[in-house]
């Protein structure tokens, strides 16, 4: 049978995820929307990133072991979410080994990597890098989806396309240059300016207003794009913040119990 037209794809049913490990993650993904026919299902990517983020925020061998055992003991009540809980507990155990934490005690074993409380600034910086990588991967997935849906122009020139990815990469490099030397580098400008120029041209073309109103709309859209990229990147600081909160709360509980 012929492939559906782009305007028919949203009407074509898609096959749900049947893998028992991915089924609970697919339920969470469906809360945000169902992939159209021809789009890449983000469930496997979501499952991996969720487990990594959860483990980094809740890294503790003891606490993770409790989740792992509880998930197995309550598997009948949890049903499809059994593996969701157990895999989250396993991720916590792995990061607990990296952090050297057992029920909040960090003196029992040597951390394989570092304790969150020992170098919080480093943890915050790594969380930002994690956010940059995640946003870049999500943008690449968006480009692939647009291309497969036949929206080739948007996949290359749109904000969710290659131009948007170039603009984001140039923006990140510009921030790094300003932080290190106080001035913009040639590489960041060589990536940022073409990407931003394409986005501005696209926004100008799609705006129906005229004259000054058209210019104002384009400027507002670009400012919104820049703030959106920066805020989404910095929002990953919460990953480090939760990790620090988990370690600090465990330390407080142990201190109070000792009194």
N, C-alpha and C positions, 0 to 999 in steps of 0.2 A: 504494500500500500504506500502511496506517496506520503512524504513527510508533511506534517501540518504547517500551515503558514504561520508567520510570527504572531498574527493577531488571534490564532487559534490555539496557540500553545498553552495558554492559561486554562483552557477548557479541557485539555487532555489529561486524564488521570495519571498519576505517577505511582510507581511501585513502592510501598512502604518498606522500611528497613526491617529485615527478618532476623538478623543476627542477634542472638540473645545477649551478647555483651554490649552491643550498640543500641538495643531497643530502648532502654531508659534514657539514654542521651538523645535519641531521636524524639522522644516525647517532649523533652525540653526544647529542642530545636523547633518543633511544630508550634510551640507557643508563640514564636516570632513569625512564623509563616511556613508554607509548604513549598519546596522547590518546584519550579515549573518543569514541564517536559523539556528535556534537553539540557537542563542546568546540572551542574555538579552538586551532589548532595554534600553539605558541609558537616554532616554528622560525624564522620571519622576524625576530621580536623578538630571539631568541637570537643570530642571525647578526649583526645590527647591533650589539648590545651587546658581543658577543665581540670584534668587530673594533675597536670604539672602545676597549675596555679594553686589548686587546693593543697597539694603536698607542700609547696613552698610557703604557704600561709599557715599551715597546721602541722609543720614538721616535728614529729615527736614519735619515738619508737613505741612508747607505752600507750599513748593516746591512739595512735594508729592501730596498734594491736587490739585495743578494746573495740574499735570500729570494725575491724576485720572479723573478730569473733562474734560480735553482736549481729553483724550482717548475716553470718552463717546460722546463728541460733534462731534468729527471727526471719529466716528465709521464707517461711510460709506466709507470714503477714506482709513482708516486703514485696513478695512476688517478683515482678519484673525489675524492681529496684534493688534486688539483692546484690547483683554484681556492681551496681552503682555505688552502694555503700562499701562493699568489700574492696573494690578497686581504689576507692578514695582512701580507705584505711591503709591499703598497701602502699599507695603513694606517700602517705604521711610517714610510714615506717622508713621508706627509702630516704626521704628528706631528713627524717630524724637521725639517720646514720650520718648524713652529711653535716647536720647541725650538732651532733653529739649530745642529743637530749633524750632522756628517758623519764617520763612523767615530770618534766620540768627540771630534773637534775642534770646538770651539765658537767659534773665533776666525775661521773662514773666511767665514761669512755671519752676518748679523744675524738673530736669532730673530724670527719673525713675531709671537710671543707672549711667551715667557719661557723662560729656561733653568731646568730643575728645581733645579740646585744653587744658583742665585742667591736663590731665595725658597722654601725647602722648606716653611715653615709654610703659605704660601698654597696650595701644592700639596696638602698634607694636608687643609686645609679644603675645597678643591674636591673632593677624593676623597670626603669625608663627604657633601657635597651631592649628588654623583653617586650615592652609595648610597641617599640618601633618595629621589631621583627614581626609581631603579630599583625599590626596594621598593614605592613608591606605584604604579608602573605594573604591577608583578606583582600587587599587591592588586586593582587595577581589572580586570585580566585574570581573576583568580579570581572576582570578583563577576559578571563577564559569563558565565563558564563555569557557575557555580552557577545563574544565572538561566536560561540556555538548557537546563540539565538539569532544570529544573522545581523546583529546591530554592530557592524564593523566600524562605522564612523564613530559611534560612541565609545567603542572599545579602544580606539586609538586616541581620539581627541577629547573625550568627555572627562568630567571630574572623577568618575569611577574608572576611567580608562588609563591608558599609558601616560597621557599628559598629566593626569592627576598624580600618578605615581612619581613621575619625574619632578613635579612641583613639590611633592612631599619630601622626596629625597634631597632636593636642593634646599628646602627649608630647614631640614635637620642639619645638613652640612653647614648652613649659614649660622645657625645657633651655636654649633660646635666651634666654628671659626671665631665668632664674637666672644665666646667664653675663653678661648685659648689666647688669642692675639688682639682682640678688640677691633678687628677689621674683617671684612668679607674676603674670602679667598677666591681665586680665579675659578677653581673647580665648582664651588657652590654656586657662583653666579652663572657659570656656563650651563648648569643643570636647571637652576631656578628660573632664570629669565625666559628661556624658550618654553618651559612647561607653563609658567604663569602667562606668557603671551598667548599660548594656544587656548588656555582656559578663559582669558579675557575676551579673545576673539569669539569663542563659542558662546559665552554669556551675552556678548553684544549682538550676536546674530539671532539668538533665541528671544531677546527682549523685544516686545512689541511697542514699547514707549519710544518717544522721540526727544531729541535735543538733550537738555540738561537732565530731564527725568530719566532718560535712558542711561546717561553716564552715572547718575546717582545709584541706579539699580545695580549696575555692573560693579561699582565700587563696593556697595554693601554686600553683594554676593561674594566678592573676593575676600573682603574682611571676614565674612562669616566662614568662608572656606579655611582661611588661615587660623582663625580662632578654634574652629572645629578640629583641625589636625592637631594643634597644640594641646587643646584640652583633652582630647582622646588619648594622646600620648602620655600626658602627665597624670591622667586618671589611673594609670597602672602603678603609680606610687602607692595606691591602696594595697597592692599585693605586699609590698615591703612593710607598710604600716600594720597590716594584720599579722604579719609574721612577728614584728616587734611587739605588738600587743599580746600575742599568744605567749611569747617568752617572758614578757614583763609580768603578765597576770599569773603565770605559773610560779615565777619567782616570788611574787607577793603572797600567794597562797602558801607556799613552802615556808616563807618567813613567819607568817601569822601562825601556822601550825606549830612551828618551833617555839613560839612564845607561850 
